[in-house]
Amino acid sequence: MNVSAIDSSVILIVDDNPANLDVLSDFLDDAGFEVLVAQDGESALDKVRYAPPDLILLDIMMPGIDGFETCRRLKNDAKTADIPVIFTSALADTVDKVKGLSIGAVDYITKPFQQEEVLARVRLHLKLYFLTQQLAEQNTLLEERVRERTAKLNQALEDLQTAQVQLVQSEKMSSLGQLVAGVAHEINNPVNFIFGNLVHAHEYTQNILEIVQLYQDKYPDPDEDIQEVVEDLELDFLVEDLPKLLKSMQVGAERIREIVLSLRKFSRIDEAELKPVDIHDGIDTTLMILHNRIKAKSNRPEIEIVKDYGDIPDVECFSGQLNQVFMNLLTNAIDALEEERDSGQPSHITVRTRCVGSNEVEISIADTGIGMEDMVRSQVFNPFFTTKPVGKGTGMGLAISYSIVTEKHNGHMECRSQPGQGTEFVIRVPLFQSQYAEPQHQEQTV
């Protein structure tokens, strides 16, 4: 703060003595200050409210409210509390000086005045006042910068934690995909042997049974030894039950083949190439893997799966990643329905697909669970946010799903839910990813 800036400051002189006002006004005006005057406390307070000065020279002994009360009111008002007040008085008693300083005055000048002293004290306290203002402004600016930097650091830390978890999750899913693919391959070969041999076993069994039937027709009265063996073997039951056993073995082998096929499809987590994919096939594969969680339990009936599939074309995507999204959403829906199991309401999950315009497909997964409050719904895509007990969820399933849909597939993901009315997740992805030069991150919609 330079001297010329200080000497152009506004000073309010408050004194009921016109002679004192003239003396102070003249030499302060000559010094370059802009001078305002008031002859009592009330008018001084009015002037300060209308046009706050940079400093106040305040007499103590005045009619109406005295200088002490005037100063007290100034300091009690947040708008005027910071204006420096210097008392000017013929009262030179130490008690009066202490009283003035204790209620907020910055200095005390005794009458009669010495011009040099008044100017020196005025300039000193104006300098302190402006430096204090600058310090407060710098402090405010610094605090704002600290807040901004802290927010950036917190965001960077959150992004780092999210990226770390996503990397771990991606590596885990990749390893799981490789493991599942290997297991599926190992299971597939012997299952194919069983399945292929069952056809011949069925044919051979039919031939043997035909021969047995022919012997029974030709020799209806076998000797005692043959009759005894027939009875021991319960031949009639064996003839009736053996085809059923072979049929059940064939059904079981077919079921194993379906599971193996689903595992092989779902294990494409780490595929790096975009391919046209049947979305319905991916959903059905995920439902097949979750069959054990969907079927009836001791404490609830089977969860009904309602498929409302539209006529949609293949979608260019990373199929393994979208399967992971379907897995997360369907698992959450099952969890929600298991929380609702005591309500007596029917439990079902509805999966719908449809085309939106000529360039997008929409997949929605809705459950009849307990729903969620707006506060929860607004945070479901935030990393590490979970309403599940400790150890039951990482809070990253939906965050990763959101990232896969919006960043990897340039799509849109939305959560719709109200308490007691279930929850629906809606996904929209473009049919073709090649139109996007770079993935574009979309706003969250909840």
Buried (B, 14 or more C-beta within 10 A) or exposed (E): EEEEEBBEBBBBBBBBEEEBBEBBBEBBEEBEBBBBBBBBBBEBBEBBEEEBBBBBBBBBEBEEBBBBBBBEBBBEEEEBEBBBBBBBBEBEEEEBBEBBEEBBBBBBBBEEBEBEEBBEBBBBBBBBBBEEEEEEEEEEEEEEEEEEEEEEEEEEEEEEEBEEBBEEBBEEBBEBBEEBBEBBEEBBEEBBEBBEEBEEBBEEBEEEBEEBEEEBEEEEEEEEEEEEEBEEEEEEEEBEEBEEEBEEBBEBBEEBBBBBBBBBBBBBBBBEEBEEBBBBBBBBBBBBBBEEBBEEEEEEEEBEBEEEBEEBEBBBBBBBBBBBBBBBBBBBBBBBBBEBBEEEBEBBBBBBBBBBEEEBBBBBBBBBBBBBEEEBBBBBBBBEBBBEEEEEBBBBBBBBBBBBBBEBBBBBBBBBBEEEEBBBBBBBBBBBBEEEEEBEEBEBEB
